[in-house]
């Protein structure tokens, strides 16, 4: 009896949590439809004078919308590089023992720990010296510092869940390594690739300190455009709220696409 | 666990990763090491100073204070986020439409750029125009995070819980999904209690993902910069000046490259040490 009762109220936990998550987002959304005067002047749960002016300002000003395009370009390049190079490495870590493997794995992880604040200045000097300053590829490469270790780590976990017999059977059947890897192994861990790509996208999209340090005009990320606006033209709260709201859109789209991969889960032990 | 084969050619598979990461890690790190042992008066003139900056940083009260604040912050958010995340993952629907809805909504905060998170919480918590600040004050609490250190701390922690608990939920949920239904059926036949199911079926399966969750949350909370910078700017006073905020103040605010570099290295070594301890403790059972 008691189990049934707990089961019927169980949904309250995620429900309350989601409400808590949505409150600040709702407030941001609410403000994005208000004029700055209304935000500062009155307190209301819904916009009194509903306006799309903030969004119109963003979509008509190239410095604003180019910020979004720049961010998306370097995030996509980074995700592609990170996952591509992490796949064979994760396979090596999950299947083979080789000289220095454990140390190498831990060394990779340590790069996930490096505070971006520490690396900002040296990164600026390094990428300037290579004439890559203010390019998308510079930010994409810089973000590899923390995304590759993460991708290797996640993929290694997924791959270790696949029984070794799968590899052995394929090799006995005469598959060469690369053919086995691309035709059989990668589809088996598709969910893992989805999850790894999701995390790479996410950490590259939200990072600001390095992206801001490595760009000035041509590759300036949207988050940096926002800080500039906040400081140069006073405190345009409505505009800032609208820009903030729009930064959530790409993330929401990506989550929507990978939701089934995450939902299908790490059910690979059963393959 | 089946034994791994020894194969030195596996290095070829790892090589691209090593090259890319080493390029990004070793050259900048050497630059920092270089600064940390030198004094500069501008004009690209540097003088060797040996361990001077390290001694200075390690004995400075300012560093001790921000390190202590940092440790407090990290400890508090780990103590809240990990159990909360596991509890939410356990209570979530296991599959179907509602599971997808939960996952999509919960992942939202993770994909918001960090300065937007800070700005969002700023306007959410401001006592004059924010929903949270206004509501708390209307309920009779004296709440103003720009003036009171305690309110600032509470807001900072609420923001981090809001921002990152979902990461733990996602990882824990993924771990739980990997448990075959047969295990639960067997437990039901044996008449196992909910606690026994958690302790002997769910927790062991969660171990690997929880290792990832704890380590990620530890590293990221220790490196946190943008969100508190936008939310409180380290204030009021220095009450929320965490390590990285202090570091950037010294490096870019005062342009003391030597002490800043020395502090960076000490900072990095602390994270390394803790992570290594966590990593060894949590993977001890697996490595035999």
Interface residues (C-beta under 8 A of the other chain):
Chain A: X3 X6 X10 X11 X12 X13 X14 X17 X18 X20 X21 X22 X23 X24 X25 X27 X28 X31 X39 X40 X43 X45 X81 X85 X86 X88 X89 X91 X92 X93 X95 X96 X97 X98 X99 X101 X104 X106 X108 X109 X110 X111 X112 X113 X114 X115 X116 X117 X118 X119 X121 X122 X123 X125 X126 X141 X142 X144 X145 X148 X149 X152 X153 X154 X157 X161 X163 X164 X195 X202 X205 X206 X207 X208 X209 X222 X223 X226 X227 X230 X237 X240 X241 X244 X247 X248 X250 X251 X252 X254 X255 X256 X259 X260 X262 X263 X264 X265 X266 X267 X268 X269 X270
Chain B: X2 X4 X5 X6 X7 X8 X9 X10 X11 X13 X14 X16 X17 X18 X20 X21 X23 X24 X25 X27 X28 X29 X31 X32 X87 X88 X91 X92 X93 X95 X98 X99 X100 X102 X103 X104 X105 X106 X107 X108 X109 X110 X111 X112 X113 X114 X115 X116 X119 X120 X121 X123 X124 X129 X130 X131 X132 X134 X162 X165 X166 X170 X173 X174 X175 X176 X177 X178 X180 X194 X208 X209 X212 X215 X216 X219 X222 X223 X225 X226 X243 X244 X247 X248 X251 X257 X264 X267 X268 X271 X272 X275 X276 X279
